[in-house]
């Protein structure tokens, strides 16, 4: 599985640790920056990871900023992206299983590196169940996106 990862300056160190933890795994990591702790704007990395997914260059994504909130808000502006900020392993896998979440968001100033690695493992190991109730709810989410994000704005 290809996994795109991006972070602003506040998430740089945690991103580096996650990339290193995935190095010897079955995952191909696409590191989309940032490459330092120099100030960088989180929407840029949310867009880069989101586009990697919608363009098919990656199957899943991981985004990191200080709290996780900003990058989560930005990523969810991209049609087709279902990003969620997670602080527990249940949400990290259940978000994929029930909601077809395709981007895991982490707050580098909120959780520690050991928990972050657990969340990444839970997220990447999970698969969408495709159960009828989940498909029905996802269709309603997609309908919201169609109505409000793809509107002709003449």
N, C-alpha and C positions, 0 to 999 in steps of 0.2 A: 504494500500500500504506500502511495506517495502522500507525504504530509508536508504542507507548507507551514512555516512558522515565521512570525514577525513580532517585533517588540519595539517600543519607543525606548528612550534612554533609561527610564526607570525600570524597565523590564529586561534590559540588556543582559545583566549577569545571570538572571534566572533562565533566559533564553539559551544562553551559552551552555548552562548546565543541562538543560533538557536536550539540546542538540547532542551533547556528549553522551548522555544516557541512552540515546537512541542509535548511536553510532554502530554498535555491534548487533543490531536487531534486524528484523525482517522489513523494517520501514525505510523507505527512501526519503530523506529529509531535504526539503527545498527551503534553505534559509534566505529569507527576503529582507533581512536587516532588522534593526539598525546594527551597525558594526562597532559602536562605541557608546560611551556614556555622555557624549556630547548631546546637548538638547536636540530633540527630534520630535516631530508632531505625530501623535498616535493615529490620526485619520489616514495618514499616508501608508502606514503598515496594515491597517484594517483593509484598505482598498487593495493593496498588493496581495494579501492573503485571500481576500474574497474573490478577486479576479482570477487568481490561480485555480480556485475551485470551479467557478462558473465557466471558465475557459477549458476545463478538463486537464489542466497541468498537474492537479493535485486532487485527491479524493477527500481529504479532510484538512483542517487547519487548526493551528494553535496561535492565539494572540495573547500578548502580555503587555500590560502597562502598570502603573503604580497601584491603582485600585482595581483595575479591570473594568470599571464602569465606562469610561470614555471610549475605549476601544470596542467594547460590546455595543454601545450605542451606534458608533460609526459603522461597524461591520454589518449590523442589521439594516442599514440603509441600502445595502446592495441586494437587489432582487435575487432570490435563490439561496441567500445565506441565512442560516439559522444558527446564530451564535448565542451561547449562554455562559454567563459567569458562574463558575462552580467553585465551592469551597469544601465539598465532600464527595467521596467516591460514589455514593448512591446517585447523586445528581449527574455526575460525569458519565455514568453508564446508562442511567435511565433516560437521560436526555436524548441519547442516540436511539435506544430501544423503542421509546414511545413517540418521540417528537422528531426523529430523523435529524437531530442536531448535527451540523457538519463543521462547526468551529467551537473549540473549547477555549474559553477566556479565563485567564488567571490574573490575579492581582499580586504583583511581586512584593508589595509592601504590606500585604494582608496575610499571605500564607508563606510557610517556609519551604525550602527546596525539597525536603523529603516528601511532604504532602503533595507538592506540585508533581513530583515524579509518579506518585500513586495515582493522582487524578489523570495524568496523561496515559498511564497504562490502562486504567479503567475505561477511559474514553476510546482509546484505539482498539481495545479488545471487544468492544460492544458492537452489535449490529442491529439495524432496524428490524423489528419483528414482522412488519407488514400485516399485522392483525387488522381485521376490518375496522375496529373502533379507532385504531391509530391512523389508518388510511383515511377514514372519514374526517377525523379532526385535522389531519394535515391538509386535506383538500380544502377545508374551511380556512385554514391559515393561508394557503395559496390563493384562495379567493379574495381574502382581504388584501393581499399583496397586489393582485391584479386590479382590484377596484381603486386602490389608492396610490399605487406606485407606477402603474402603466397607463394612467389616464392621459388622454389627449388634452393638452393645455393650450388650446387655441387662443 
